[in-house]
Structure formats: structure tokens, C-alpha cells
Amino acid sequence: MKKNAIWVVGVVMMICCVGLLYLQVSYIDAIVTMRREHFEEGVRRSLYQAAYDLELDEMRYYLTKDVQKDIHRAQIKDGFIRLEHSYLLSSSDGSFSVESKTTINDLTGSFNKIRKGSVLGSISVKDARKISFDVLKQRYQYQRALLDEVVYNMLYQASEKPMEQRINFKRLDQNIKTELANNGINIPYHFRVLSGNGKEVYRCSDYVQGDESNIYKELIFKNDPPARMGTLEVNFPTLTLNKYIYSSVKFMIPSILFTFVLLITFVITLYLSVRQKKVSELKNDFINNMTHELKTPISTISLAAQMLQDQSVSKSPAMFNRLSGIITSETKRLYYQVEKVLQISLFEDRKTASLKMKELDANELVTGVIDTFNVKIVQNGGQISASLEAEDPYVYVDEMHFTNVIFNLMDNALKYKKVNEPLSLSVRTWNANDNYMISITDNGIGIRKEDLKKIFDKFYRVSTGNRHDVKGFGLGLAYVKQIIEAHKGSIRAESEPGVGTTFIIVLPLK
């Protein structure tokens, strides 16, 4: 699959996953909002009804106090009315006393006699009914007057009492709990009552001041003067309320988690796919470069061998020695390239290098590499300088691999030198924090910042593709990093395009 196709599929899948996640979150938010609105509406209804019941309780109190027990029953049976009533007469001081008790049983008995045919006097059944309804009317008017008196007492007497004398707080708590349960709310709450001027009249024993958004208020005794009104405040603990609100969406949490895991998995898969494709491209570049690198010395050796078969060459010792030297040089070059590939392969299989560690004077080893490599630098019109300032140069390393590391870094500087400018190579050593430090600095073409992070990756080359102006497999710096890390050290690169590059190696002292 082409890289563009991978990105298109990736973007489409990403949009779908993000869209699905967004819809789920939006759905949860809508459910939570609806749940909270339902909760607030239920609380408002409950508090309104509790305040209303409070006024009803006060009404019952005054009815019981001022009217005492006045029972009024009306029953219609077989077309006749049975009435019982205790007549109460008011006195000058406004109190009531029992004057007489009249029972209509006699009248009912008369009705029964009329039904049986025995008439008392000249009263007919129709007249008896009329008399009974007149009595009922008078009694209704009397009871209405009593109720008016109760209402007047409530208006002019009840509101004058202190708030704490008008309210049975235990019953109020029961009313609130009952009304909340009727609206499907069964969570703990705290409440308190405030007077018209904001003074606290009562608070429950476990009252805790919570979040202002979780406090719901309701006026009590709304028909009283504003200064005599009270306020009922109910407070729900934040954690309890949030648990109640979000309990309706807890079934959505696994769905969101699965969607999120799916999104992360897809992102990782996409990243690995792109990375795998990039590795595949690097391997293709490696194969192309390796083919060229191996083909060149083989062709040179083959040509020199053919020339040696010529009889005229065998008669010229100088030509024979020259061709033999070419074959030897190209054979070494071919061996070195194959050895480098084999070393990387061995490290990849074993994960750790097989090193023959011993104590060495690193300054002396670096000096030897500089002397060997100086000939190659001078042939290319460059120069090399050394400043070996490390006072404690003794390290525990594998001599062969450590030599190859220094050689590879110097060879890298030679490969990436500027075309029209001689190479200037500087090697420096010093001690810092119980470490042996080596820096190799050149004045080459430099490395871009985006490439600097990748130069130690296997097969990666700054000059990618099938280009052969810079020879190599893209394995040199990967090999260097593996060897340094196998020695418990570290390596980093600092570079500026057009200025040059510095490689810094840190090794622990013996």
C-alpha cells in the first residue's frame, strides 16, 4: 500500500473514532443534564409540597383549638337524611359553649311512621324533608362562620408568633423526606430554616454547608407579611449528589473506555504501519547501496585478475605488483563491508555485543587511530588536530570495537566534507564527572535538525535513495551507538548545516 493511501485510511478512521467518541460524550452530557433538571424539578416540587403541608398543619392546629371536636356527618339512605349536630353558641368574650343538643332521630322516626301510613298531625313527608333541609342550611351557615373565625385568628395571631413556635421541625423533616421519596429522590440531605431577616431559626444536627449550587430554597408561610415569611434551605452533599446524577450514565463508561482503547490501538497500528513502511524503504535503499558497494570491489578485482592473465603483464614486475596491490586493497575493502554487515546482524540477534573487555589507555588508543587515519586525511587535502587533555584516560573497553568506533566517526567526517573546502578534523579528550569524554569535530556539510534525531537508526542515511556520491550502508552510526551503549556509555551529536558536526562520546572510567 502506498504511503498516501495509508494516510488517507488513517485520517478517515481517525475521524470516525473521534466522531464516535464525541457522540458518546455528547450523549452522556445530555443524559447528565436531563438527569440534573429532573432532579431539580423533583426537589422544587418536594419543597413546595413540604411548605404547603406546613401551612396545612397550622390550619389543623387552629381548627382543633378553636372549634374543638365538631363532627358533621350527612348520610342519605332510602331517600331520608340522618343528621347529628351539637349546637355551639358564642359568648361575649368570643369563646364557645354547648347550649343544647338536638337530634333529628325523632324526625326520622316520624318519616318512618309516615312511610308506614301513620301520620302525626298534618305534616307530610314532603314538609318533613323541607324542614330537614332548612335545618341543614342553617347549620352550614353556622359552620362557615366558625371557619371564618379560624381564618381571622390565623391571619392576625399565627403570624405574630416566632417562627420556631409555628413549626414542628421533626414533622417538617419527615415531610421533606416523604416528598423527596415520592419524587424518586432517596439521597441524604441537610436542611435549615431562616427567618424573614435571614436569621437562622433551625438547622438539622448533621448540617454541613455544601456547594452553593447544591442548595435549594423554598419560601414558607407565603401569605404572611414579607418580614414574617421564612425560607427553607435544603442542601445535598456534593459527592452524594454527583453519584446520584452520574449513576444514570455509568453503563456508558465501558463503551467510552472501549472506544478510547480502540482509538489508541488504531493510532499505534497506524504509527507502526508507517514506521514499517519507512523501514522497508530504508532496507530497499540499503540493498541498492550494498549492491553497489559490493559490486564495485568485485568488478575491480575481476578486472585486475583478467589483466594478470595477460602475458605482457607478467613480464612487467611493476605492473604485476600494482595489480596485486589493487586486488589486495579491494579484497580488504570488500571484507570490511561484509564484516560491518555481519557485526550489525550479530548484535541484532544477540541484542548485546560479545565484547572482550580490558583496561586501556584511551588517549593512547585514540592517538593510534589518528596516526593511521591521518594519511587518508592528508591525501584528501585535509588536516587533523588532537587535544588529548584527559588526565585519567584509563577505561575498560573492547580494543577492536572501540577502535572501529573512532575510525567510523572520522571516516564519516571525511565522507560528508564540503566539496570545495579541505576537511578540518579536531579530536579532543577530557574528564568530567568520573567519565572519559571524547569529541570529534569537523567542518563538513552538517546535519539538519530533523535528520539529527535519526542518524543513529539502522539503515538511515542523510543522503537517501540510490545515490552514490556518499558510499555506505547506513550502518556505521548504528554500529557506533550499539558499541558505546554496550560499554555503558552514551553518544550524542551536535550539528549545524553548513558549519559542521560534533560527536561527543561519554564512557565511564575504570
PyMOL commands that set and color helices and strands:
alter all, ss='L'
color gray80, all
select helices_A, chain A and resi 3-67+105-116+125-156+158-160+163-166+169-182+212-214+226-228+238-308+311-314+317-350+362-379+399-415+449-452+476-486
alter helices_A, ss='H'
color red, helices_A
select strands_A, chain A and resi 73-77+80-90+96-103+190-194+200-203+215-220+230-235+357-361+383-388+394-398+424-432+435-441+490-496+500-508
alter strands_A, ss='S'
color yellow, strands_A
deselect
rebuild
show_as cartoon
